[in-house]
Amino acid sequence: MISFEGPKVILGLSVSALSAELKNLAIIGEMLPEGEVKDFTSEDDTCSFKVKGGVSIHLEKDLEKLPDGMILRLHTVAPSPVKFSLEVIAAEHAQGSSCYVHSDADLNPFTRMMVEPALNSLFKKMAEGMVNRFPTSP
């Protein structure tokens, strides 16, 4: 497994409020970058979207008890071509919460070279989307 991590951001809501917001997977679609991701759909505990190049990603919420600090974990399901997890890690902060996206992906070295730049860009854009959706007070 290869781990990827997005930038840590400060959000203007508590960890519990952020966790409650992310229970609705449609919120994730609002944080994904336009132009790089399209056809986002969500239903109950699943969501799917297409990334640049036409690759479809299908994710399912992990309903098991999450470790401390992790407020959401999604796993790919068929027919996604790459097996990975997508996790949101958050902690209390004076302005609300600090948060970042983490992923463990099952990649061989060749696939890693192709996927790593796209995942890093996606996580950066997701972090920006989270800051825009949940800004801190000025």
N, C-alpha and C positions, 0 to 999 in steps of 0.2 A: 504494500500500500504506500502511496505517495501522498503527503499532506500538503495542502495549500491553505493560505490564510489571507484574508482581505485586510484592509487597513482598519485600525480601531478608530471608531468615531464616538462623539459625545452626542447623546440624544436628549431632548427636552421632556422626557417622561420616565417614570420609574420602571424598574425591571418588571414588576407585576403588571403594569399597564401595557408595556411593550409585549409581554407574553400574551396578554389578553388580545391585543391587536393582531398578533401573528397567528392566532387560532383560526382566523379567517384567511385561508391561503390566497384569496383574491388580492390581499394587500401585497403579497410578494410580486404579483404581476404588475402592480403599480410602481414597484421599485426597480423593475428590470429595465435596462436601457432600450429606448425606442430605436429602431433601426437595426439593432443587433439581435433583438429578440422579437418574434412575432407570433401571432396565433395563440396567445396565452389563454388557457381555460382552467377553471378549477371547479371541483365538485366534491363536497364533503372533505375527505382527508386525502384527496389526490389533486394534482395539477399537471399540466403539460404545456409545452411551448416548443417553438422551433428556433434554433440559433442560426446565425449566418451560415450559409452553406446548405441549409435545408435539413439539418439533423434534428430529429424530434427527441425531446427529453421528456420522460414521464417520471414523475416523482410521487411518492406515497409517504404520508406522515408516519413516523415511528411512534406508536402509541404506548411503548414500554416506558417505564419510569426513567426519566432523564437524569444524568449526573448533575450535581450542583453546578450552577452557572449556565447550563445549557437550557435554553428556553424553547428550542425547536430543533428537531432532527428529521430530515427527509432522506429517503433512499430512492435510487432509481429502480424502476421496475420495467419489465418487458413492454414494448420493444426498444427501449433505450439501448444504444450501441455500446455505451461505456458504463461500467458499474462504479458508482460513487455515492457518497453521502454529502448532504448539505446541512450544516449545523449553524445555529445562531447562538453565540455565547454572549452573555451580558452580565454586568455587575453594577451595583449602585454607584452613583457618582454625585458630587455636590450639585450638579446642574440637572440631574435626572438619572441617566444611566450611560455607561460606556458599553460598546457593543462591537462585535466583529463577526464575520462569516468565516467558517472553517470547512474544509472538505478533505475527506480521505478518498482517493481514487485508486482503482485497481488498473494500473497502466504499465505497459512494457516501455522500455526506454524510447523506442521509436514513436509510439503513440504519445508519450509524455512530451516530446519535442513539438508535436503538432498541437496538443491540447493545452499545454501550460500557458502560453501567451493569451489564449482565449479565456481561460478560467481566471487568470489574474486580472484581465480587463473587465470581465463580468463582475468579479467581486468588488473591484474598485467602483464600478458604476452602481452596484447595489448599495455600497456604503454611501455614495453621493445621494442616491434615491432615498435612503433612510434619513439622512440629515435634512433633505428637503421636505420630507413628509413629517418628521418629528423634530423641528428645530428647537434649539435652546432659546431661552429668553435673552434679549439683548442686554 
